[in-house]
Amino acid sequence: MSGLREGARSGHRPYLYGITSTRAVSGCATCAGVPQTLTLAPNPGTGVFRVLDANGQPVYVTSTVHNTLGKVVQHLNGQNTVDLQAQPAGIYLLKLAAAHGAKLLRVVKE
């Protein structure tokens, strides 16, 4: 908590600048248990986002998309796109099941 207070005093926005779109995850449909770097692109974007590997190739995942209140807004079952066009602007989390717990990818819809 002290780090947040210190950041606020120095004029930094720790939550806005701390958002990243790339995470090492396991548990995707095509990863075969091998950790891999995934990203959502474009991020930020206006509605349709693609799940891509480090080489820019599509990755098909089984996961859920949650809003910041924790409500599930979409289920993905072997898909590589997240369609948030009907959702309001904000931050959404793509939750992937993994062997050692859930992994999250953040996406910002403008």
C-alpha positions as CSV (number, residue, x, y, z in Angstrom):
1,M,0.0,0.0,0.0
2,S,2.8,2.4,0.7
3,G,4.1,2.0,-2.9
4,L,0.7,3.2,-4.1
5,R,0.7,6.2,-1.8
6,E,4.3,7.1,-2.8
7,G,3.4,6.8,-6.5
8,A,0.3,9.0,-6.0
9,R,2.5,11.7,-4.3
10,S,5.0,11.7,-7.2
11,G,2.2,12.2,-9.7
12,H,2.3,8.7,-11.2
13,R,-0.7,6.6,-12.1
14,P,0.4,3.1,-11.0
15,Y,-2.8,1.4,-12.3
16,L,-2.9,3.0,-15.7
17,Y,0.8,2.6,-16.5
18,G,1.0,-0.9,-15.0
19,I,-1.4,-2.5,-17.5
20,T,0.3,-4.8,-19.9
21,S,-1.1,-7.1,-22.5
22,T,1.6,-9.8,-22.6
23,R,1.8,-12.6,-20.1
24,A,3.4,-16.1,-20.0
25,V,0.5,-18.5,-19.7
26,S,-0.2,-22.2,-19.9
27,G,-3.5,-23.9,-20.4
28,C,-4.5,-22.8,-23.9
29,A,-6.0,-25.2,-26.3
30,T,-2.9,-25.4,-28.6
31,C,-0.1,-25.0,-26.1
32,A,0.0,-28.7,-25.2
33,G,1.1,-27.7,-21.6
34,V,4.1,-25.6,-22.7
35,P,4.2,-22.1,-21.3
36,Q,3.9,-19.5,-24.0
37,T,3.7,-15.8,-24.3
38,L,0.3,-14.6,-25.4
39,T,-1.1,-11.2,-26.2
40,L,-4.4,-9.7,-27.1
41,A,-4.2,-7.4,-30.2
42,P,-4.9,-4.6,-30.8
43,N,-4.7,-3.5,-27.2
44,P,-6.2,-1.0,-26.5
45,G,-8.8,-1.5,-29.2
46,T,-12.4,-0.7,-30.0
47,G,-14.1,-4.1,-29.9
48,V,-12.6,-7.2,-31.5
49,F,-9.4,-8.5,-30.1
50,R,-7.3,-11.5,-31.4
51,V,-5.3,-13.9,-29.1
52,L,-1.8,-14.2,-30.6
53,D,1.4,-16.0,-29.7
54,A,4.8,-14.3,-29.6
55,N,5.1,-14.8,-33.4
56,G,1.8,-13.1,-34.1
57,Q,0.1,-16.4,-34.9
58,P,-3.5,-17.0,-33.7
59,V,-3.9,-19.1,-30.5
60,Y,-7.2,-20.9,-29.9
61,V,-8.2,-20.8,-26.2
62,T,-10.9,-22.0,-23.9
63,S,-11.5,-19.2,-21.3
64,T,-13.9,-16.7,-19.9
65,V,-13.9,-12.9,-20.3
66,H,-14.7,-10.9,-17.1
67,N,-15.4,-7.2,-16.6
68,T,-13.8,-5.4,-13.7
69,L,-16.7,-6.3,-11.4
70,G,-16.0,-10.0,-12.0
71,K,-19.1,-10.6,-14.2
72,V,-18.6,-13.1,-17.0
73,V,-19.3,-11.2,-20.3
74,Q,-18.2,-13.9,-22.8
75,H,-17.1,-17.5,-22.9
76,L,-14.5,-18.7,-25.4
77,N,-14.4,-22.3,-26.4
78,G,-11.6,-23.0,-28.9
79,Q,-11.7,-19.5,-30.3
80,N,-9.0,-16.9,-31.0
81,T,-11.1,-13.7,-31.0
82,V,-12.7,-11.8,-28.2
83,D,-15.7,-9.7,-29.3
84,L,-16.4,-6.8,-26.9
85,Q,-18.2,-4.6,-29.3
86,A,-21.5,-4.8,-27.3
87,Q,-19.7,-4.0,-24.0
88,P,-18.9,-0.5,-22.6
89,A,-15.4,0.9,-22.7
90,G,-13.2,-0.4,-19.9
91,I,-10.8,-3.0,-18.7
92,Y,-11.6,-6.7,-19.3
93,L,-9.8,-9.8,-18.1
94,L,-9.4,-13.0,-20.2
95,K,-9.1,-15.8,-17.7
96,L,-7.3,-18.9,-18.8
97,A,-7.2,-22.1,-16.7
98,A,-3.7,-23.3,-16.0
99,A,-2.1,-26.2,-14.1
100,H,-0.9,-23.9,-11.3
101,G,-3.9,-21.6,-11.1
102,A,-5.6,-19.2,-13.4
103,K,-3.7,-16.8,-15.6
104,L,-5.1,-13.4,-16.8
105,L,-4.6,-11.3,-19.9
106,R,-5.8,-7.7,-19.6
107,V,-7.5,-5.9,-22.5
108,V,-8.6,-2.3,-22.7
109,K,-11.7,-1.5,-24.8
110,E,-11.8,2.2,-25.8
